[in-house]
Amino acid sequence: MVAFAEQRERMVERQIASRGVRDARVLAAMREVPREEFVPERMREFSYEDSPLPIEEGQTISQPYIVAVMIEALELKPGDRVLEIGAGSGYAAAVLSRVAREVFAIERYESLADSARERMRRLGYDNAEILHGDGTLGLPEHAPYDAIVVAAGAPSIPDSVLRQLAIGGRLVIPVGNELRTQELLRVRRTGEHEFDRESLGSVRFVPLIGSEGWTFDGVPAAPGAPSRPLLAKPTEGKRLSGLIADHAEPFEDIEEADLGPLLERIGQARVVLIGEASHGTSEFYRMRARITRELIGRRGFNIVAIEGDWPDTRMIDRYVRGHGGPPLDTAAFSRFPTWMWRNRETRRFVDWLAEHNANADEQVSVHGLDLYSLYRSIGAVLDYLDRVDPAAAADARVRYGCLSPWEMDAAMYGRAAASGRIAGCEKEVVAALTDLLKQRAAYVARDGESFFDAERNAAVVRDAERYYRIMYYGSRDSWNLRDRHMFETLESALAYRGDDAKAVVWAHNSHVGNAAATEMGARGEFNIGQLAREAWGNGAYLIGFGTDHGTVAAASNWDEPVQFKTVLPSHPDSYERICHESGVPAFLLPLREPASTEVREGLSAPRLERAIGVIYRPETELLSHYFQATLPVQFDEYIWFDETSAVHPLEAHELAGVPDTYPFGL
């Protein structure tokens, strides 16, 4: 119990107060109510994670931050009467009972309502009543309400609920015409027939099922509501599986696959973005490497840009091009998740590229696109300036000194800056980059490549500082900042290599597929794939991967050891299930120039798609690893492996005796 109390206090400080929730009564309630009592026994250890969690009947208990935000948005007074729609396990009702005089909570599932009612009785929350019923109709026998909060996404605001709001009352509800993404609205009743509404941002809730919400089939039930089913009918999926079997390009072995037709479809594209449906699947890495070798050898591609940190990837670049330079303070790619690049599959490609470059007229360079290397990039900038301009190095040390107290924990810097406890270091890191750019001409004359490296590291510091400041707000801004940085780094690498440069990008499907074709776009998020499509049109070719089942290298939580996990068979309503039911073990499927227009048209109905990153939680897979997409708009090509296996992390004995210049050295 003591451990849970400490976790609860940290949750309020780090996940809620530091992200802008200011209502003292809401914060006190979040500190008081034991969330561990409202989650299933098997999930108790995750009670204070910053995420929703599964409960019975396929429902969820909301993310603590969202609970706090929604309750604060109600602007409750001690004497208020509140209605909650979607009681679930009763957690939000318990928090509300600490802030308002009287709480009524209605739950669609009778078993959930019964257990929540018993839980509230046992814990002594006697001013909150849990009832079973259709929440979309509200609870008219106790109306009017000073505040109403809805904990599920509706296709439109239920009219019955609006009518039960007192004049002057506030309604907070997620609304959207998609089943899985909504806009959080606050509605104020200002008169008998007058309402004001405002948006509180994008959110993601389970659907509000009921006579004025969604039907079980994914169609809005309320009269006049938008009518757009999320999923195609099962019979349509079976027909599509047959079409895919007829028109896909099957292969049996990655190394023997005929990639000639793919290269023809890529044509004269300047950028080819190759994804992966997880950060830990061997087949994705090996096929991506095979395609890249063909693009280098047969189409003259001379850049490989990966979803990795710039300084670490620079070690690969130096190795494959035979260049020297100062070592890193620790081994490259040694931060979590180490297996993402320190694996046998990547090592084989790096060794191939080093051999290729040793005999090539034009060498291929390798660059990291990501921005997590805040302090390592600071060190690289200072090392460079120490060599070329010691006076400028002294100035830069003063500017970067603003970040020194947080050197061991960049995330802690972000929390402190976001909470207002410190002023932040934005001006200093921007000034350091500006100073460096002012000396571009002089520095480039000495060593253009070293300057390019220092410039990109200074850009990493600028963007990483901002990233860590805004990530605690949980908004789309942190995602967009990261992908904008990756895209601008790609642009910089192309510009540095010259007008004839051509790049291959290695990153997750969620980065390289066009975000405008997914629910990410509905939330206002973009990615490298979308920016590349906007910048180069058909000069960018986007390739995605998928699998049905197998194993994957992933962790259960951030900063935990890698595990080899079983990938569950795909969801029945997903693109993956359609591909699985084709019966073809592995294939390439052209989507921009399909062999069959029927295939493209059939796949254009939005469906679920799976994404596994460095974290994989099979127990919450539908909630945490599936999103909605329109595959033929998201990708130009889709590569399928029905059964896949985990990547092979490099073991220490495999690296014994490698040269100091080897990028995966100990």
C-alpha positions in Angstrom: 0.0 0.0 0.0 2.9 2.4 0.8 4.3 1.7 -2.7 1.0 2.5 -4.3 0.6 5.7 -2.3 4.1 6.9 -3.5 3.2 6.0 -7.1 0.0 7.9 -6.8 1.8 11.0 -5.5 4.3 10.8 -8.4 1.5 10.3 -10.8 -0.2 13.6 -9.7 3.1 15.5 -9.7 4.6 14.2 -13.0 1.6 13.2 -15.1 -1.1 15.7 -14.1 0.1 18.9 -12.3 3.2 19.3 -14.5 1.0 19.1 -17.6 -1.1 22.0 -16.6 -4.0 20.8 -14.4 -4.2 23.5 -11.7 -7.5 22.9 -9.8 -6.4 22.1 -6.3 -9.5 20.2 -5.5 -9.1 17.9 -8.5 -5.4 17.3 -7.7 -6.3 16.5 -4.1 -9.0 14.0 -5.3 -6.5 12.3 -7.7 -4.1 12.0 -4.7 -6.8 10.4 -2.5 -8.5 7.9 -4.7 -6.6 4.6 -5.0 -6.6 3.7 -8.7 -5.2 0.3 -8.0 -8.6 -0.6 -6.5 -10.3 0.0 -9.9 -8.2 -2.1 -12.2 -8.2 -5.9 -12.6 -5.8 -7.8 -10.3 -3.5 -8.8 -13.2 -3.1 -5.1 -14.1 -2.5 -3.6 -10.6 1.2 -3.2 -11.1 0.4 -0.8 -14.0 -2.1 1.2 -12.0 -0.1 4.5 -12.1 1.2 4.2 -15.7 0.4 7.2 -17.8 -2.0 5.2 -20.0 -5.5 3.7 -20.1 -5.8 0.1 -19.0 -8.1 -2.7 -19.9 -10.9 -3.8 -17.6 -13.7 -6.3 -18.0 -16.1 -6.5 -20.9 -13.5 -5.2 -23.3 -13.7 -1.7 -21.8 -11.0 0.6 -20.4 -10.2 2.7 -17.4 -9.1 6.1 -18.8 -5.6 7.6 -18.6 -5.3 9.4 -15.2 -4.3 12.7 -16.9 -7.4 12.6 -19.1 -9.6 11.9 -16.1 -8.1 15.0 -14.4 -8.4 17.2 -17.5 -12.1 16.3 -18.0 -13.0 16.8 -14.4 -11.2 20.1 -14.2 -13.0 21.2 -17.4 -16.3 20.7 -15.6 -15.4 23.6 -13.3 -17.1 21.9 -10.4 -18.3 23.7 -7.2 -18.7 21.8 -3.9 -22.5 21.8 -4.1 -22.8 20.5 -7.7 -24.8 17.5 -8.9 -22.9 15.5 -11.5 -23.8 12.8 -14.0 -21.1 10.5 -15.4 -21.9 8.4 -18.5 -19.7 5.4 -18.9 -18.8 4.5 -15.3 -16.6 1.5 -16.2 -15.0 0.4 -13.0 -16.1 3.5 -11.1 -12.7 5.3 -10.9 -13.8 8.6 -12.3 -17.0 8.6 -10.3 -14.9 8.1 -7.1 -12.7 11.1 -8.1 -15.8 13.2 -8.9 -17.3 12.2 -5.5 -14.4 14.0 -3.8 -15.0 17.2 -5.7 -18.9 17.4 -6.1 -21.8 17.0 -3.6 -23.6 14.3 -5.5 -22.6 11.9 -8.3 -24.7 9.6 -10.5 -22.9 7.3 -12.8 -24.5 5.1 -15.5 -22.9 2.1 -17.0 -24.1 0.1 -20.1 -22.6 -3.3 -18.9 -24.6 -4.7 -15.9 -21.6 -6.7 -14.6 -19.4 -3.6 -14.6 -22.1 -1.5 -12.9 -22.6 -4.2 -10.2 -18.8 -4.5 -9.4 -18.4 -0.7 -9.5 -21.3 -0.3 -7.1 -19.8 -2.9 -4.7 -16.4 -1.2 -4.9 -17.8 2.2 -4.1 -19.6 0.8 -1.1 -16.5 -1.0 0.2 -14.3 2.1 -0.2 -16.9 4.4 1.4 -17.8 6.7 -1.5 -21.4 7.0 -0.3 -22.2 10.2 -2.3 -21.8 8.4 -5.6 -24.5 6.1 -7.1 -23.8 3.6 -9.9 -26.7 2.6 -12.1 -27.1 0.2 -15.1 -28.6 1.5 -18.3 -28.2 3.2 -21.7 -26.0 6.2 -20.9 -26.8 7.9 -24.2 -30.3 8.6 -22.8 -28.8 10.1 -19.6 -30.6 9.7 -16.3 -33.7 11.9 -16.4 -35.1 11.0 -13.0 -32.3 12.9 -11.3 -32.0 15.7 -13.8 -31.1 18.6 -14.1 -27.3 18.3 -13.6 -24.8 21.0 -12.9 -22.2 19.0 -14.9 -22.2 16.0 -17.1 -19.1 14.1 -18.2 -19.1 11.4 -20.9 -16.3 8.8 -20.8 -16.8 7.3 -24.3 -16.7 8.7 -27.8 -20.0 9.7 -29.4 -20.7 10.4 -33.1 -22.7 13.5 -32.1 -23.9 15.0 -28.8 -26.9 13.0 -27.6 -29.9 15.2 -27.5 -31.3 13.5 -24.4 -28.1 14.3 -22.5 -28.2 18.0 -23.6 -31.7 18.4 -22.3 -30.7 17.2 -18.8 -28.0 19.9 -18.4 -29.0 22.7 -16.1 -28.9 26.3 -17.4 -25.3 27.3 -16.6 -24.2 23.7 -16.6 -21.2 22.2 -18.3 -21.0 19.1 -20.5 -17.6 17.5 -21.4 -17.8 14.9 -24.1 -15.6 13.3 -26.8 -17.3 13.7 -30.2 -16.2 12.5 -33.6 -17.5 10.7 -36.7 -14.8 8.0 -36.4 -15.0 5.1 -33.9 -11.5 5.6 -32.5 -10.7 9.4 -32.6 -12.7 12.3 -31.3 -12.5 16.0 -30.3 -13.0 16.7 -26.7 -15.8 19.3 -26.4 -17.0 21.5 -23.5 -20.6 22.6 -23.9 -22.2 25.3 -21.7 -25.9 25.7 -21.5 -26.5 29.4 -21.6 -30.3 29.4 -22.0 -33.3 27.2 -22.6 -32.2 26.6 -26.2 -28.8 28.1 -26.2 -25.4 26.4 -25.9 -21.8 27.5 -26.3 -19.2 24.9 -27.2 -15.4 24.9 -27.3 -12.7 22.3 -28.3 -10.3 21.0 -25.7 -8.2 19.0 -28.1 -8.0 15.6 -29.7 -8.7 12.4 -27.7 -9.2 8.7 -28.1 -12.0 6.9 -26.3 -13.8 3.6 -26.7 -17.2 4.2 -28.6 -20.3 5.3 -26.8 -22.7 2.5 -27.6 -26.4 3.2 -27.2 -29.6 4.4 -28.8 -28.2 7.9 -29.3 -24.5 6.8 -29.8 -22.9 4.1 -32.0 -24.4 0.7 -32.8 -22.5 -2.5 -32.2 -21.9 -2.5 -36.0 -20.0 0.8 -36.0 -22.9 2.9 -37.4 -24.2 6.1 -35.7 -27.6 5.2 -34.1 -28.7 8.8 -33.5 -31.0 10.4 -36.1 -29.1 12.9 -38.2 -25.7 11.8 -37.0 -22.9 11.2 -39.5 -23.1 7.8 -41.1 -19.7 6.3 -41.8 -19.1 2.7 -40.8 -15.5 2.1 -39.8 -15.1 -1.4 -41.2 -16.1 -3.2 -44.4 -18.4 -6.2 -44.2 -16.8 -9.6 -43.5 -17.8 -11.0 -46.9 -16.0 -8.1 -48.5 -12.8 -9.0 -46.6 -13.0 -12.6 -47.9 -13.4 -11.4 -51.5 -10.4 -9.1 -51.1 -8.3 -12.0 -49.7 -9.0 -13.9 -52.9 -8.1 -10.9 -55.1 -4.8 -10.4 -53.2 -4.0 -14.1 -53.7 -4.6 -13.7 -57.5 -2.7 -10.4 -58.0 0.1 -10.2 -55.3 3.7 -11.0 -56.2 4.6 -14.0 -54.0 8.2 -15.0 -53.0 9.6 -17.8 -51.0 13.0 -16.5 -49.9 14.1 -12.9 -49.2 17.4 -13.2 -50.9 16.0 -14.9 -54.0 12.9 -12.7 -54.3 12.6 -11.0 -57.8 12.7 -7.3 -57.0 12.9 -6.1 -60.6 9.1 -5.3 -60.8 9.4 -3.3 -57.6 12.4 -1.3 -58.9 10.4 -0.5 -62.0 7.5 0.8 -59.9 9.9 2.9 -57.9 11.1 4.4 -61.2 12.9 7.7 -60.8 11.9 8.4 -57.2 14.4 10.4 -55.3 13.4 9.1 -51.9 12.2 5.6 -50.9 10.8 5.3 -47.4 10.8 1.7 -46.1 8.9 0.9 -43.0 8.5 -1.9 -40.5 5.4 -2.9 -38.5 7.6 -3.4 -35.4 11.0 -2.4 -34.2 11.9 -6.1 -33.5 11.1 -8.3 -36.5 13.9 -10.0 -38.4 12.0 -10.4 -41.7 11.3 -6.6 -41.9 14.9 -5.8 -41.3 16.2 -8.3 -43.8 13.9 -7.4 -46.6 14.5 -3.7 -46.0 18.2 -4.4 -46.3 17.7 -6.4 -49.5 15.7 -3.7 -51.2 18.2 -1.1 -50.1 21.1 -3.1 -51.5 19.3 -3.2 -54.9 18.6 0.5 -54.8 22.2 1.2 -54.1 23.6 -1.2 -56.6 21.1 -0.8 -59.5 19.6 2.7 -59.0 22.5 4.8 -57.6 21.0 5.6 -54.2 23.8 7.1 -52.0 22.1 7.9 -48.6 20.7 5.6 -46.0 18.8 7.6 -43.3 17.6 5.7 -40.2 15.3 6.3 -37.2 18.3 6.5 -35.0 20.2 9.3 -33.2 22.6 11.4 -35.2 25.8 10.9 -33.2 25.4 7.2 -32.9 24.6 6.8 -36.6 27.6 8.9 -37.3 29.7 6.0 -36.0 28.2 3.7 -38.6 28.8 6.3 -41.3 32.5 6.6 -40.3 32.9 2.9 -40.4 31.3 2.2 -43.7 33.2 5.1 -45.4 36.5 4.5 -43.7 36.6 7.9 -42.0 38.2 8.7 -38.6 37.0 11.0 -35.8 36.6 11.2 -32.1 34.9 8.3 -30.3 31.6 8.6 -28.4 31.8 8.6 -24.6 29.9 5.3 -24.5 29.2 2.6 -27.1 26.9 3.6 -29.9 23.2 2.6 -29.7 23.7 1.7 -26.0 20.5 3.5 -24.8 17.1 1.8 -24.7 16.1 0.1 -27.0 19.5 -1.3 -27.6 18.2 -4.2 -29.8 16.6 -1.8 -32.3 19.9 -1.3 -34.1 22.4 -3.4 -32.2 21.3 -6.7 -33.9 22.7 -9.2 -36.3 20.4 -8.1 -39.1 21.7 -4.5 -39.0 25.2 -5.7 -38.6 25.1 -7.8 -41.7 23.9 -4.8 -43.7 26.5 -2.5 -42.2 29.3 -5.0 -43.1 27.9 -5.3 -46.6 27.9 -1.5 -47.0 31.5 -1.1 -45.8 32.6 -3.6 -48.4 30.5 -1.9 -51.1 31.9 1.5 -50.3 35.5 0.2 -50.3 35.1 -0.5 -54.1 32.6 2.2 -55.1 33.2 5.3 -57.1 30.6 7.1 -55.0 30.2 6.1 -51.4 26.9 5.7 -49.6 26.6 7.7 -46.4 24.5 6.8 -43.3 22.6 9.4 -41.2 20.5 9.4 -38.1 17.2 11.2 -38.2 16.1 11.2 -34.6 16.5 13.8 -31.8 16.9 11.9 -28.5 20.6 12.6 -28.2 20.5 15.9 -26.4 23.6 15.7 -24.3 25.6 13.5 -26.7 25.0 16.1 -29.5 26.0 18.9 -27.1 29.3 17.0 -26.6 29.8 16.6 -30.4 29.3 20.3 -31.0 31.7 21.3 -28.3 34.3 18.8 -29.5 34.1 20.3 -33.0 34.4 23.9 -31.8 37.3 22.9 -29.5 39.2 21.8 -32.7 38.3 24.7 -35.0 37.5 27.7 -32.8 38.3 27.5 -29.1 36.8 30.9 -28.4 33.5 29.9 -29.9 33.7 26.7 -27.9 33.9 28.7 -24.7 30.9 30.7 -25.7 28.9 27.6 -26.6 29.8 26.0 -23.2 28.3 29.0 -21.4 25.1 28.7 -23.5 24.8 24.9 -23.1 25.6 25.3 -19.4 21.9 26.1 -18.9 21.2 22.3 -19.5 24.1 21.0 -17.4 22.1 20.4 -14.2 19.9 18.0 -16.1 22.6 16.1 -17.9 21.7 12.7 -16.4 18.0 13.0 -17.2 16.7 15.1 -20.1 13.2 14.0 -19.3 13.5 15.6 -15.8 14.5 18.8 -17.5 11.4 18.6 -19.6 9.2 18.1 -16.5 10.8 21.0 -14.7 10.4 23.4 -17.7 6.9 22.3 -18.4 5.9 22.8 -14.7 7.3 26.4 -14.7 9.8 25.6 -12.0 12.6 26.7 -14.3 12.7 29.2 -17.2 13.9 26.7 -19.8 16.9 26.9 -22.1 15.3 27.6 -25.5 17.0 31.0 -26.1 20.4 29.5 -25.2 20.3 26.5 -27.5 18.9 28.5 -30.4 21.6 31.1 -30.0 24.3 28.4 -30.0 23.0 27.1 -33.4 22.8 30.7 -34.7 26.4 31.4 -33.7 27.5 28.2 -35.5 25.7 29.1 -38.7 27.1 32.6 -38.8 30.6 31.0 -39.2 29.5 28.6 -41.9 31.7 29.9 -44.6 34.8 29.9 -42.5 34.2 26.5 -40.9 33.2 24.8 -44.2 36.5 26.0 -45.8 38.4 24.0 -43.1 36.4 20.8 -43.2 32.9 20.8 -44.8 31.9 17.4 -43.6 32.9 18.0 -40.0 30.9 21.3 -40.1 27.9 19.5 -41.5 28.1 17.0 -38.6 28.3 19.8 -36.0 25.5 21.8 -37.6 23.2 18.8 -37.5 24.1 18.1 -33.9 23.4 21.7 -33.0 20.0 21.3 -34.7 19.4 18.2 -32.6 20.1 20.1 -29.4 17.7 22.9 -30.4 14.8 20.5 -31.3 15.5 18.1 -28.5 15.3 20.9 -25.9 11.9 21.8 -27.2 10.8 18.2 -27.5 11.5 17.5 -23.9 9.7 20.6 -22.8 6.5 19.9 -24.7 6.3 16.1 -24.4 4.6 16.3 -21.0 1.6 18.0 -22.4 0.7 14.8 -24.2 -0.3 16.8 -27.3 0.3 16.2 -31.0 3.0 18.9 -30.9 5.7 16.5 -29.6 5.0 14.0 -32.3 5.0 16.6 -35.0 8.1 18.3 -33.8 10.0 14.9 -33.9 8.9 14.0 -37.4 9.5 17.6 -38.6 13.0 17.3 -37.3 13.5 13.9 -39.0 12.2 15.3 -42.3 14.4 18.4 -42.1 17.4 16.2 -41.3 16.6 14.1 -44.4 16.4 17.3 -46.5 19.8 18.5 -45.1 21.5 15.2 -46.0 20.1 15.3 -49.5 21.3 18.9 -49.9 24.7 18.1 -48.6 25.2 15.2 -51.0 24.2 17.3 -54.0 21.5 17.5 -56.6 21.9 13.9 -57.7 21.5 12.5 -54.2 18.9 9.8 -53.6 18.0 8.5 -50.1 16.5 5.4 -48.6 14.8 6.0 -45.2 14.4 3.2 -42.6 11.8 3.9 -40.0 8.6 2.5 -38.5 5.4 2.3 -40.6 3.9 5.0 -38.4 6.7 7.4 -39.6 7.0 6.5 -43.3 3.4 5.8 -44.2 1.3 8.9 -45.2 -0.2 10.0 -41.9 -3.0 11.8 -43.7 -4.4 8.4 -44.5 -4.6 7.3 -40.8 -6.3 8.4 -37.6 -3.0 10.2 -36.8 -4.1 12.8 -39.4 -7.5 13.1 -37.8 -5.7 14.0 -34.6 -3.7 16.7 -36.4 -0.4 14.6 -36.5 1.8 14.4 -39.5 4.9 12.3 -40.3 7.9 12.0 -42.6 5.9 10.1 -45.2 3.3 12.8 -45.4 5.9 15.6 -45.6 7.8 13.6 -48.2 4.6 13.2 -50.3 3.9 16.9 -50.0 7.5 17.8 -50.9 8.3 15.3 -53.8 4.9 13.9 -54.8 5.5 10.7 -56.7 9.2 11.3 -56.3 8.7 9.7 -52.9 7.9 6.0 -52.8 6.4 4.7 -49.5 6.7 1.0 -48.6 5.0 -0.6 -45.6 5.2 -4.1 -43.9 2.8 -6.3 -42.2 2.5 -9.7 -40.4 -0.1 -11.9 -38.9 1.7 -13.9 -36.2 5.1 -15.0 -34.9 7.6 -13.6 -32.4 9.0 -10.1 -31.8 11.7 -8.5 -29.7 10.1 -5.9 -27.5 9.8 -4.7 -23.9 6.8 -4.5 -21.7 7.6 -1.0 -20.5 10.0 1.7 -21.4 13.6 1.1 -20.2 13.0 -2.5 -19.4 15.0 -5.5 -20.8 14.1 -7.0 -24.2 11.8 -10.0 -24.2 10.9 -12.4 -27.1 7.2 -12.2 -27.2 4.5 -14.0 -29.2 2.7 -11.8 -31.7 -1.0 -12.6 -31.5 -2.9 -13.5 -34.7 -4.3 -10.4 -36.3 -7.6 -8.8 -35.4 -10.6 -10.0 -37.6 -11.3 -6.4 -38.7 -7.8 -5.6 -39.8 -5.9 -5.3 -43.1 -3.6 -8.0 -41.6 -6.4 -10.5 -41.4 -7.3 -9.9 -45.0 -3.7 -10.6 -46.0 -3.5 -13.6 -43.8 -6.6 -15.1 -45.3 -5.1 -14.8 -48.8 -3.2 -18.0 -47.9 0.0 -16.6 -49.5 2.9 -16.8 -46.9 4.9 -13.8 -48.3 4.3 -11.3 -51.1 4.7 -7.8 -52.5 1.5 -5.9 -53.2 1.6 -2.8 -55.4 -0.8 -0.2 -54.3 0.1 2.9 -56.4 0.0 0.9 -59.6 -2.0 -2.2 -58.7 -2.3 -5.2 -61.0 -6.0 -5.0 -60.1 -8.0 -1.8 -59.6 -10.4 -4.0 -57.6 -7.7 -4.6 -55.0 -7.0 -0.9 -54.5 -10.7 0.0 -54.4 -11.5 -2.8 -52.0 -8.6 -1.9 -49.7 -9.7 1.8 -49.7 -12.4 1.2 -47.1 -10.8 2.2 -43.7 -9.7 -0.7 -41.5 -7.6 -1.4 -38.5 -3.8 -1.8 -38.9 -1.4 -3.0 -36.3 1.7 -1.2 -35.1 4.2 -2.6 -32.6 7.0 -0.3 -31.5 9.7 -1.1 -28.9 6.9 -1.8 -26.4 4.4 -4.7 -27.0 1.5 -5.5 -24.7 -0.5 -8.3 -26.1 -3.0 -8.0 -23.2 -4.1 -4.6 -24.4 -3.3 -5.1 -28.1 -6.5 -3.7 -29.7 -6.3 -0.5 -27.6 -2.6 0.1 -27.7 -1.4 -1.4 -31.0 -4.2 -0.9 -33.6 -5.2 2.2 -35.4 -7.4 3.1 -38.3 -5.9 3.6 -41.8 -6.6 3.6 -45.5 -3.8 1.3 -46.8 -3.6 2.3 -50.5 -3.3 6.0 -49.6 -0.9 5.3 -46.7 1.6 3.3 -48.8 2.6 2.8 -52.4 3.6 -0.8 -51.7 2.8 -3.3 -49.0 5.1 -6.3 -48.2 3.6 -9.2 -46.3 5.1 -12.0 -44.1 2.4 -14.2 -42.7 4.7 -15.6 -39.9 7.7 -13.6 -38.6 10.4 -14.0 -36.1 12.2 -11.7 -33.7 15.5 -9.9 -34.5 18.7 -11.2 -33.0 20.3 -8.7 -30.5 24.0 -8.8 -30.6 25.6 -10.7 -27.8 28.8 -9.5 -26.1 30.8 -12.6 -27.3 29.9 -11.7 -30.9 31.7 -8.3 -30.6 34.9 -9.4 -28.8 37.9 -8.2 -30.6 36.2 -5.9 -33.1 38.1 -2.7 -34.0 37.6 0.4 -31.9 36.0 2.0 -35.0 33.3 -0.7 -35.2 30.0 1.0 -34.6 28.6 -1.9 -32.5 31.6 -2.3 -30.4 31.5 -3.0 -26.7 
